[in-house]
Amino acid sequence: MGKSTGDFRTAGLAEFTSDSLAAVAWLKARPEVKRAGILGHSEGGAVGPLAAVKSDDVAFLIMLAGPAQPFDELLVEQSSGLMRAAGVPANIIDANSQIVRAVTEVVRKEPDNAKALEAMKKIAAEWKDKQPQLASQLEGQAGGMVSVEMRSLLAYSAPETLGKLRCPVLALYGGKDLQVPGDSNLKAAAAALAAGHVEAVTLVKLPGVNHLFQTARTGALAEYGQSEETISPRALETIGNWLKTNIN
């Protein structure tokens, strides 16, 4: 951004974590700042824990819809939920889940981008007769699946990282979130944090809010731009009360 260096197109979790720690270091150097923490939303909910594990300067962590499931599992549940909300038939959702599992396995196991793309091309060909639209969709999205960012997300071990945290943690999930489904990720976060070293852990599911923590009817992507609410007052109140109680 602006005059900063770097190339966002080749950035992944490692680069975003480094950026976060640079921001924390900048804040820590200011005389009016006593403690600096990180609030991360969605992918930022993976960046925050990675940063906190690397530096004791991260005094607290707030995860908003932070992934706690393995990312390949999350992608299957995410795509299924979004398609279901859009009224897609069950047989197509099942076929899409099979394709997502096959593609993520290729990306995780094949480090060479050219070979991974060739393998995905074969997967698309196998589905071309049965599900031509899904096959075409895969062909269009294959390049993004081997990006630095996607590879870093598929390599990210949320349970391992969350289990290494030591600072106070607040994790919020939306009851209508279809991108980082609240129930499964809250459950996974609770298990990982319980197995770790954090004494002050608060996990909250806010009913009726979507991935952007807007009050929502279904959680479908189309509702994001339709809502006049930037963020639910309940989410802001929960964050504010937690900070007052846990961070002095």
C-alpha positions in Angstrom: 0.0 0.0 0.0 1.2 3.5 -0.8 5.0 3.6 -0.7 5.5 0.4 1.2 7.4 -2.4 -0.4 6.5 -6.0 -1.0 4.2 -7.8 -3.5 0.8 -8.7 -2.1 0.3 -11.2 -5.0 3.2 -13.4 -3.6 2.3 -12.9 0.1 1.0 -15.6 2.4 0.6 -16.1 6.2 4.3 -15.7 6.9 4.4 -12.2 5.3 1.1 -11.2 7.0 2.5 -12.4 10.3 5.6 -10.4 9.8 3.6 -7.3 9.0 1.5 -7.8 12.2 4.6 -8.0 14.4 6.0 -4.9 12.8 2.8 -3.1 13.7 3.0 -4.4 17.3 6.6 -3.3 17.6 5.7 0.2 16.3 3.0 0.5 18.9 5.2 -0.8 21.7 7.7 1.9 20.9 5.1 4.6 21.6 5.2 6.0 25.2 1.4 6.1 25.6 0.9 2.4 24.7 1.1 0.0 27.7 0.1 -3.2 26.0 -0.5 -4.1 22.3 -2.6 -6.9 21.1 -3.9 -8.2 17.8 -7.5 -8.4 16.6 -7.8 -10.5 13.4 -10.8 -11.3 11.3 -11.2 -14.5 9.2 -7.7 -15.1 7.7 -6.5 -12.5 10.2 -7.7 -15.0 12.8 -4.9 -17.3 11.7 -2.3 -14.4 11.4 -3.0 -13.3 14.9 -2.2 -16.6 16.6 0.9 -17.1 14.5 2.1 -13.6 15.5 1.3 -14.2 19.2 3.2 -17.5 19.2 6.3 -15.8 17.7 6.4 -12.8 20.1 5.6 -12.2 23.8 5.0 -8.5 22.8 1.5 -9.6 21.7 -0.3 -9.1 25.0 -3.7 -10.4 24.0 -5.4 -11.9 21.0 -9.0 -11.4 19.6 -10.1 -13.8 16.9 -13.1 -12.9 14.9 -14.2 -15.9 12.9 -10.7 -17.3 13.1 -10.2 -20.7 11.5 -9.7 -23.5 14.0 -10.5 -26.4 11.7 -7.8 -27.8 9.4 -8.2 -25.5 6.3 -9.1 -28.3 3.9 -12.0 -29.4 6.1 -13.1 -25.8 6.4 -13.2 -25.3 2.6 -15.5 -28.3 2.2 -17.9 -27.2 5.0 -17.7 -23.6 3.7 -18.5 -24.4 0.1 -21.2 -26.8 1.1 -22.9 -24.2 3.4 -22.7 -21.4 0.8 -24.1 -23.7 -2.0 -26.9 -24.9 0.3 -27.9 -21.3 1.2 -28.0 -20.6 -2.6 -30.4 -23.5 -3.1 -28.0 -25.8 -5.0 -29.2 -29.4 -5.2 -27.7 -31.9 -2.8 -26.1 -34.1 -5.5 -24.1 -31.1 -6.8 -23.0 -30.1 -3.3 -21.8 -33.7 -2.8 -19.9 -33.7 -6.1 -18.4 -30.3 -5.2 -17.2 -31.6 -1.9 -15.5 -34.5 -3.6 -13.7 -32.1 -6.0 -12.6 -29.8 -3.2 -11.2 -32.7 -1.2 -9.3 -34.0 -4.3 -7.9 -30.6 -5.1 -6.8 -29.7 -1.6 -5.0 -33.1 -1.4 -3.1 -32.3 -4.6 -2.1 -28.9 -3.4 -0.9 -30.2 0.0 1.1 -33.1 -1.4 2.5 -31.5 -4.6 4.8 -28.6 -4.1 5.5 -28.1 -7.8 2.9 -25.7 -9.2 3.0 -27.0 -12.8 2.5 -30.6 -11.6 -0.3 -29.5 -9.2 -2.0 -27.6 -12.0 -1.7 -30.6 -14.3 -3.2 -32.9 -11.6 -6.1 -30.5 -11.2 -6.7 -30.4 -14.9 -7.1 -34.2 -14.8 -9.6 -33.9 -11.9 -11.6 -31.4 -14.0 -11.5 -33.8 -17.0 -12.8 -36.6 -14.8 -15.8 -34.5 -13.8 -16.5 -32.9 -17.2 -19.3 -35.3 -18.2 -20.9 -35.7 -14.8 -20.7 -32.0 -13.6 -19.6 -29.8 -16.5 -20.2 -26.6 -14.5 -18.1 -27.7 -11.5 -15.4 -28.9 -13.9 -15.3 -25.5 -15.6 -15.3 -23.7 -12.3 -12.3 -25.8 -11.2 -10.4 -24.9 -14.4 -11.0 -21.2 -13.7 -9.9 -21.4 -10.1 -7.0 -23.8 -10.3 -4.4 -21.0 -10.5 -5.6 -19.5 -7.3 -5.3 -22.8 -5.5 -1.5 -22.9 -6.0 -1.0 -19.3 -4.8 1.4 -18.6 -2.0 -1.5 -17.5 0.2 -3.6 -20.6 -0.5 -0.7 -22.9 0.0 0.1 -21.2 3.3 -3.5 -21.6 4.5 -3.6 -25.3 3.6 -0.3 -25.7 5.5 -1.5 -23.8 8.6 -2.1 -26.1 11.6 -4.7 -24.2 13.7 -4.8 -26.8 16.5 -1.0 -26.8 16.8 -0.8 -23.0 16.7 -3.7 -22.3 19.1 -2.2 -24.9 21.5 1.0 -22.9 21.7 -0.6 -19.6 22.7 0.0 -18.1 26.2 -1.7 -14.7 26.0 -5.3 -14.0 26.9 -7.6 -15.0 24.0 -11.1 -13.9 23.0 -12.6 -16.0 20.1 -15.9 -14.9 18.6 -17.9 -16.8 16.0 -21.1 -16.0 14.2 -24.1 -18.3 14.4 -25.0 -17.5 10.7 -21.4 -17.6 9.5 -21.1 -19.8 6.4 -17.5 -19.0 5.6 -15.9 -20.0 8.9 -18.9 -22.0 10.4 -19.4 -21.0 14.0 -20.2 -24.4 15.6 -17.4 -26.5 14.2 -14.7 -23.8 14.5 -15.7 -22.8 18.0 -15.6 -26.5 19.0 -12.2 -26.9 17.4 -10.9 -23.7 19.0 -12.1 -24.8 22.4 -10.3 -28.2 22.2 -7.1 -26.7 20.9 -7.0 -23.9 23.5 -7.9 -26.3 26.3 -4.9 -28.5 25.4 -2.6 -25.5 25.5 -1.2 -22.9 28.0 -3.8 -20.1 28.0 -5.4 -19.3 31.3 -7.7 -16.6 30.2 -9.8 -18.0 27.3 -13.3 -16.7 26.3 -15.2 -18.3 23.4 -18.4 -16.8 22.3 -20.9 -17.7 19.5 -23.1 -14.7 18.6 -26.5 -16.0 17.3 -27.8 -14.4 14.2 -24.7 -12.8 12.8 -22.8 -13.6 9.6 -19.1 -13.9 8.7 -18.8 -10.1 8.8 -20.6 -10.0 12.2 -23.6 -8.3 10.7 -27.0 -9.2 11.9 -28.2 -11.6 9.1 -31.1 -13.8 8.0 -29.3 -16.6 6.3 -25.5 -15.7 6.3 -25.4 -15.9 2.5 -22.8 -13.8 0.7 -25.4 -11.8 -1.1 -26.6 -10.3 2.3 -23.2 -8.7 3.0 -23.7 -5.8 0.8 -27.4 -5.5 1.5 -27.0 -4.9 5.3 -26.9 -1.4 6.6 -25.0 -2.6 9.6 -21.2 -2.4 9.5 -20.8 -4.7 12.5 -23.2 -5.9 15.2 -23.3 -3.7 18.3 -23.4 -7.0 20.2 -20.0 -7.9 18.8 -18.5 -4.5 19.7 -19.9 -4.7 23.2 -18.6 -8.3 23.7 -15.1 -7.1 22.6 -15.2 -4.0 24.7 -16.4 -5.8 27.9 -13.7 -8.5 27.5 -10.9 -5.9 27.1 -12.1 -4.0 30.2 -12.3 -7.3 32.2 -9.1 -9.1 31.0 -6.7 -6.4 29.8 -5.5 -3.9 32.3 
